[in-house]
Amino acid sequence: RYEDTEGNPLDVPELKPKEMPPLFEVAEQWGLSVTWLPSDGYRYGSYSPGRKEILLATHDESTFFHELAHAAHQKVKGKLERGQDWKQEIVAELTAAVLAHLCGRRTNDGAAYQYIRFYAEKAGKDVYKACLSVIADVGRCVERIINVREEKALIAEGL
């Protein structure tokens, strides 16, 4: 990774989008840094609880929603498992899909379903039962994110 190199700084192009994704203010409120980096060909985004950062290799809003959902899940649960835990990935992807719909964004629900199915099957679970087993956490994550957004709106209105 270029972060691991030594010597003169590399010339990295500005990858930040011209317009921040919806709910970006929630990440700011939670003290999360959000950085856009070149793709490593392996992943589109990541959330690091220890560093309080979201790294994105795409401008796709659903990826931002997914990583923000991981941050919300940490707030709901207190601590996340390291790595790609099936429950955490399904919570994040379902939460991201709900957030995209709430924000009126075009979504690729088929891709979300494939992602969820992959993690459910990897854990030896039926996809529908896996979703039902985490739906309470999804609701809490959506509520936590939307509450921050509503609080910021009330503050902006001076209420």
N, C-alpha and C positions, 0 to 999 in steps of 0.2 A: 504494500500500500504506500501511496505517496506520503502519508502521515508518518511512516516509519523510516523515511529516507533522511540522510544527513546532507549537509552542504548548502549551497545557495537555494533560496526559495524557488519552487517551480512556478512557472507562469500558468496559473489555473484560471480559466475563463469564469466570468460571473455567471452562475447558474440559477441564481435566485429568480423566481418568476416576477413578472412586472406587477402582478396583483397577487396578494396573499390569498390562500384558500379560505373558504368560509370556516369559521370557528378558530382561526389562527389566534384570535384574542384569548381563547381559552388556554392555549399553550403558553402564551405570554403571562397570563394571570398565574399560572402554575409554576412560573420561573423556568420553563423549558426553553432551551435554545433549539432552533430549527435551522438546519443547514442543508443546502442542496449541493451534492457532490456528483462528480462524473460516475457513471455506472461502472461497477466492477464485474458486470456480467452474471452476478450471482443472486443479488437481491435488489429490490426496488426501495426498500426502506428498513429502518431499524429504530428501536427505542431502547435507550440505555438508562435504566432507573438510577444507577450510581452516578452517572455523569449528568443526569437530568437533560438529556438531549434526544432529539429526533433527527436522524440522518435520512435524507431522501435522494434518490437517484432518478426521480421522475417528477413531473409537474402534475401528474394524475392525482386529483383530489381524494380519490378513494384510498390511495396509499397513505396520504396524510391522515385521513380519518381513521384508518386501521392503526397507525402508530399512536395517534392521540387516544384511541380506545384502549391501547395497552397502558397508557399513563393513567387513564381513568380507572382501569381495572386494578392497577396497583393501589390507587387511592381507596377503592372499595374493599380490596382484600388485605391491604397492609403490606404484602410482599408477594412478588411473582416468583415462579420457578425459573431457573436459568434455562436458556435454550428454547427450543420449539415445543413447548408443552401443548398437547392437543386441545385441552380445555381453553387455555389462554388464547390460542390461535382462533378457535371457533368463536369465542367471546369477542375478540377483536374484529373478526370479519363480519359477524352478524351486526355488531354495533356500528361498524363502518357503513354497512348497507342501510341501516336505519337512519343514520346521520345524513347520508347522501339523499335519501328520499325526503327527510325533513327539511333539508336545505334546497330542495327542488332541483337537484342535479341529476343529469343523466347517469344512469348506473348500468353496470354490466352484471346483472343478477346471475346470469349463467356462469360467469367467471367466479363470482363469489360462491356459488353453489359448488363448483368444482374444487375450489380451495377448501371449503368446509368438508366436502366428501373425502378429499385426500387425507385430512387430519383425522377424521372419524374412522375411516377404514384402517389407517395406520395404527390406530389404537384398538382395532378390533370391534368397533362400534357401528351400529346402524346410524346412518346420517341423521335421520329424523329424531331418533332417541337421543343422539348426542346433542342436537340443537335444543331439545326440550330440557336436557339435563343442565344446561347453562343459561337458560332464558332469563332466570331471575337476575343473574349477574349482568346480562346484557341490559336489562331494564335499569338496574342501578347505575351502570356506566352511562347510558344515555341520559338518565336523570341528572347525574353529576355534571356532565358536560353542558346540558341545556340550562341547568341552574346557574352556572357561571356566566353563560351568555346573557341570561335574563337579568342577573345582578348587575352586570356591566351596563346593560341598557338602562336600568333604573338609575344608576349613578350618573350616567350621561344625561339623563333627563332631569337630574337634580332632585329625584324623589328619595 
